[in-house]
Amino acid sequence: MFDPVCPSDLSPIRIGDKWAGMIIRCLEDGPRRFSELRVPLRRVTAKVLTQSLRALERDGLVVRRVRTGGVRHVEYELTPLGRSLLGPLDVACAWAEAHWEQLLDARESASP
């Protein structure tokens, strides 16, 4: 999913927008700051990442927390509802991996 040669728009199963599944995976191990999300999601612009995080927050999948105490910063974390998507994402990723060549072939044959 995070392979630089893997086109993220090839993913046939989407939750929310194009980046939502990858954001959920990035938050799987706990809260992360925006700048920490930018590292594995290097191909997404800051604007689009912000829009995706807001949509995930609106849908109840992610919570945004402002931390104070010294330096103020914002962290994003999966809610229990967001965490419940990890299992289905595992299944979807396994399916995509098993059918990767077919997906690539279909995409290439549809290109003008």
C-alpha atoms as an extended CHARMM CRD file, in Angstrom:
* protein
*
       112  EXT
         1         1  MET       CA              0.0000000000        0.0000000000        0.0000000000  PROA      1               0.0000000000
         2         2  PHE       CA              2.8680000000        2.4120000000        0.7320000000  PROA      2               0.0000000000
         3         3  ASP       CA              5.1700000000        1.1560000000       -2.0070000000  PROA      3               0.0000000000
         4         4  PRO       CA              6.2960000000        4.1730000000       -4.0770000000  PROA      4               0.0000000000
         5         5  VAL       CA              5.6940000000        2.2520000000       -7.3140000000  PROA      5               0.0000000000
         6         6  CYS       CA              2.1720000000        1.3060000000       -6.2410000000  PROA      6               0.0000000000
         7         7  PRO       CA             -0.3520000000        3.7620000000       -7.6510000000  PROA      7               0.0000000000
         8         8  SER       CA             -2.7050000000        4.4810000000       -4.7580000000  PROA      8               0.0000000000
         9         9  ASP       CA             -5.4930000000        5.2830000000       -7.1830000000  PROA      9               0.0000000000
        10        10  LEU       CA             -5.3940000000        1.6510000000       -8.3120000000  PROA      10              0.0000000000
        11        11  SER       CA             -6.9550000000        0.4950000000       -5.0660000000  PROA      11              0.0000000000
        12        12  PRO       CA            -10.3880000000       -0.7720000000       -6.0930000000  PROA      12              0.0000000000
        13        13  ILE       CA            -11.8030000000       -0.5790000000       -2.5760000000  PROA      13              0.0000000000
        14        14  ARG       CA            -12.0460000000        2.8380000000       -1.0220000000  PROA      14              0.0000000000
        15        15  ILE       CA            -13.2890000000        4.0790000000        2.3150000000  PROA      15              0.0000000000
        16        16  GLY       CA            -14.0080000000        7.7540000000        2.1290000000  PROA      16              0.0000000000
        17        17  ASP       CA            -11.5910000000        9.2200000000       -0.3720000000  PROA      17              0.0000000000
        18        18  LYS       CA             -8.5160000000        7.9690000000       -2.1680000000  PROA      18              0.0000000000
        19        19  TRP       CA             -6.2330000000        8.5010000000        0.8430000000  PROA      19              0.0000000000
        20        20  ALA       CA             -8.5100000000        7.4620000000        3.7250000000  PROA      20              0.0000000000
        21        21  GLY       CA             -7.4300000000        3.8080000000        3.8280000000  PROA      21              0.0000000000
        22        22  MET       CA             -3.7800000000        4.7690000000        3.8900000000  PROA      22              0.0000000000
        23        23  ILE       CA             -4.3730000000        7.3470000000        6.6250000000  PROA      23              0.0000000000
        24        24  ILE       CA             -6.1890000000        4.7430000000        8.7000000000  PROA      24              0.0000000000
        25        25  ARG       CA             -3.2280000000        2.3790000000        8.2530000000  PROA      25              0.0000000000
        26        26  CYS       CA             -0.8240000000        5.1460000000        9.3190000000  PROA      26              0.0000000000
        27        27  LEU       CA             -2.8010000000        5.6350000000       12.5260000000  PROA      27              0.0000000000
        28        28  GLU       CA             -3.0180000000        1.9090000000       13.2600000000  PROA      28              0.0000000000
        29        29  ASP       CA             -0.1950000000        1.9620000000       15.8330000000  PROA      29              0.0000000000
        30        30  GLY       CA             -1.3710000000        5.0410000000       17.6850000000  PROA      30              0.0000000000
        31        31  PRO       CA             -1.6750000000        8.8130000000       17.4430000000  PROA      31              0.0000000000
        32        32  ARG       CA              0.4410000000       10.7480000000       14.9820000000  PROA      32              0.0000000000
        33        33  ARG       CA              1.0720000000       14.3600000000       14.2260000000  PROA      33              0.0000000000
        34        34  PHE       CA              0.3190000000       15.8360000000       10.8150000000  PROA      34              0.0000000000
        35        35  SER       CA              4.0330000000       16.0540000000        9.9940000000  PROA      35              0.0000000000
        36        36  GLU       CA              4.4550000000       12.3860000000       10.9390000000  PROA      36              0.0000000000
        37        37  LEU       CA              1.6580000000       11.4220000000        8.5510000000  PROA      37              0.0000000000
        38        38  ARG       CA              3.3530000000       13.3270000000        5.7360000000  PROA      38              0.0000000000
        39        39  VAL       CA              6.3340000000       10.9380000000        5.7590000000  PROA      39              0.0000000000
        40        40  PRO       CA              4.6000000000        7.7250000000        4.6000000000  PROA      40              0.0000000000
        41        41  LEU       CA              1.9930000000        9.7350000000        2.6640000000  PROA      41              0.0000000000
        42        42  ARG       CA              4.5840000000       11.7690000000        0.7810000000  PROA      42              0.0000000000
        43        43  ARG       CA              2.5820000000       11.7710000000       -2.4710000000  PROA      43              0.0000000000
        44        44  VAL       CA             -0.4250000000       13.5480000000       -0.9450000000  PROA      44              0.0000000000
        45        45  THR       CA             -0.4100000000       17.3280000000       -0.7130000000  PROA      45              0.0000000000
        46        46  ALA       CA             -0.8660000000       19.0290000000        2.6400000000  PROA      46              0.0000000000
        47        47  LYS       CA             -4.1930000000       20.4510000000        1.4510000000  PROA      47              0.0000000000
        48        48  VAL       CA             -5.5740000000       17.0590000000        0.4300000000  PROA      48              0.0000000000
        49        49  LEU       CA             -4.2830000000       15.3970000000        3.6010000000  PROA      49              0.0000000000
        50        50  THR       CA             -6.0570000000       18.0680000000        5.6570000000  PROA      50              0.0000000000
        51        51  GLN       CA             -9.2870000000       17.5280000000        3.7010000000  PROA      51              0.0000000000
        52        52  SER       CA             -9.0540000000       13.7590000000        4.1470000000  PROA      52              0.0000000000
        53        53  LEU       CA             -8.3860000000       14.0380000000        7.8850000000  PROA      53              0.0000000000
        54        54  ARG       CA            -11.3460000000       16.4020000000        8.2920000000  PROA      54              0.0000000000
        55        55  ALA       CA            -13.6110000000       13.9950000000        6.4020000000  PROA      55              0.0000000000
        56        56  LEU       CA            -12.4360000000       11.0610000000        8.5410000000  PROA      56              0.0000000000
        57        57  GLU       CA            -13.0380000000       13.1480000000       11.6510000000  PROA      57              0.0000000000
        58        58  ARG       CA            -16.5090000000       14.1470000000       10.4290000000  PROA      58              0.0000000000
        59        59  ASP       CA            -17.3320000000       10.4710000000        9.7990000000  PROA      59              0.0000000000
        60        60  GLY       CA            -16.2530000000        9.5390000000       13.3270000000  PROA      60              0.0000000000
        61        61  LEU       CA            -13.2370000000        7.4730000000       12.2440000000  PROA      61              0.0000000000
        62        62  VAL       CA            -10.5040000000        9.8160000000       13.4990000000  PROA      62              0.0000000000
        63        63  VAL       CA            -10.2850000000       12.1780000000       16.4290000000  PROA      63              0.0000000000
        64        64  ARG       CA             -8.1830000000       15.3520000000       16.3590000000  PROA      64              0.0000000000
        65        65  ARG       CA             -6.6030000000       16.3500000000       19.6690000000  PROA      65              0.0000000000
        66        66  VAL       CA             -4.7850000000       19.5520000000       20.4750000000  PROA      66              0.0000000000
        67        67  ARG       CA             -1.9960000000       18.8600000000       22.9690000000  PROA      67              0.0000000000
        68        68  THR       CA             -0.6820000000       21.5920000000       25.2020000000  PROA      68              0.0000000000
        69        69  GLY       CA              2.0780000000       21.6250000000       27.7460000000  PROA      69              0.0000000000
        70        70  GLY       CA              5.1590000000       23.3210000000       26.4800000000  PROA      70              0.0000000000
        71        71  VAL       CA              4.6810000000       23.2450000000       22.7450000000  PROA      71              0.0000000000
        72        72  ARG       CA              1.1630000000       23.0980000000       21.3380000000  PROA      72              0.0000000000
        73        73  HSD       CA              0.6450000000       20.4370000000       18.7020000000  PROA      73              0.0000000000
        74        74  VAL       CA             -2.1620000000       18.4580000000       17.0940000000  PROA      74              0.0000000000
        75        75  GLU       CA             -2.4110000000       14.6860000000       16.9620000000  PROA      75              0.0000000000
        76        76  TYR       CA             -4.7600000000       12.4390000000       15.0350000000  PROA      76              0.0000000000
        77        77  GLU       CA             -5.9130000000        9.1020000000       16.3820000000  PROA      77              0.0000000000
        78        78  LEU       CA             -8.3090000000        6.3750000000       15.3050000000  PROA      78              0.0000000000
        79        79  THR       CA            -11.5850000000        6.1830000000       17.1890000000  PROA      79              0.0000000000
        80        80  PRO       CA            -12.9890000000        2.7640000000       18.1020000000  PROA      80              0.0000000000
        81        81  LEU       CA            -15.1270000000        3.0390000000       14.9480000000  PROA      81              0.0000000000
        82        82  GLY       CA            -12.0320000000        3.8050000000       12.8600000000  PROA      82              0.0000000000
        83        83  ARG       CA            -10.1440000000        0.9480000000       14.4960000000  PROA      83              0.0000000000
        84        84  SER       CA            -12.9940000000       -1.3980000000       13.5260000000  PROA      84              0.0000000000
        85        85  LEU       CA            -12.0400000000       -0.8140000000        9.8730000000  PROA      85              0.0000000000
        86        86  LEU       CA             -8.5940000000       -2.3880000000       10.2880000000  PROA      86              0.0000000000
        87        87  GLY       CA             -9.9170000000       -5.9440000000        9.8300000000  PROA      87              0.0000000000
        88        88  PRO       CA            -11.8580000000       -5.1520000000        6.6490000000  PROA      88              0.0000000000
        89        89  LEU       CA             -8.8210000000       -3.2300000000        5.3420000000  PROA      89              0.0000000000
        90        90  ASP       CA             -6.6600000000       -6.3260000000        5.9370000000  PROA      90              0.0000000000
        91        91  VAL       CA             -9.0810000000       -8.3910000000        3.8610000000  PROA      91              0.0000000000
        92        92  ALA       CA             -9.2470000000       -5.7560000000        1.1050000000  PROA      92              0.0000000000
        93        93  CYS       CA             -5.4410000000       -5.4860000000        0.9800000000  PROA      93              0.0000000000
        94        94  ALA       CA             -5.0620000000       -9.2690000000        0.7710000000  PROA      94              0.0000000000
        95        95  TRP       CA             -7.6170000000       -9.3670000000       -2.0590000000  PROA      95              0.0000000000
        96        96  ALA       CA             -5.8330000000       -6.5650000000       -3.9530000000  PROA      96              0.0000000000
        97        97  GLU       CA             -2.4850000000       -8.3260000000       -3.5090000000  PROA      97              0.0000000000
        98        98  ALA       CA             -3.9180000000      -11.6010000000       -4.8210000000  PROA      98              0.0000000000
        99        99  HSD       CA             -5.4090000000       -9.8430000000       -7.8680000000  PROA      99              0.0000000000
       100       100  TRP       CA             -2.7090000000       -7.2410000000       -8.4330000000  PROA      100             0.0000000000
       101       101  GLU       CA             -1.7210000000       -8.3840000000      -11.9190000000  PROA      101             0.0000000000
       102       102  GLN       CA             -5.3430000000       -8.4910000000      -13.0710000000  PROA      102             0.0000000000
       103       103  LEU       CA             -5.9260000000       -4.9960000000      -11.7060000000  PROA      103             0.0000000000
       104       104  LEU       CA             -2.8570000000       -3.6630000000      -13.5080000000  PROA      104             0.0000000000
       105       105  ASP       CA             -3.8500000000       -5.3890000000      -16.7480000000  PROA      105             0.0000000000
       106       106  ALA       CA             -7.3650000000       -3.9580000000      -16.5690000000  PROA      106             0.0000000000
       107       107  ARG       CA             -6.0560000000       -0.4680000000      -15.8680000000  PROA      107             0.0000000000
       108       108  GLU       CA             -3.5660000000       -0.6420000000      -18.7300000000  PROA      108             0.0000000000
       109       109  SER       CA             -6.1400000000       -1.9510000000      -21.2120000000  PROA      109             0.0000000000
       110       110  ALA       CA             -8.5310000000        0.8700000000      -20.2960000000  PROA      110             0.0000000000
       111       111  SER       CA             -5.9210000000        3.5830000000      -20.8640000000  PROA      111             0.0000000000
       112       112  PRO       CA             -6.2280000000        5.5120000000      -24.1390000000  PROA      112             0.0000000000
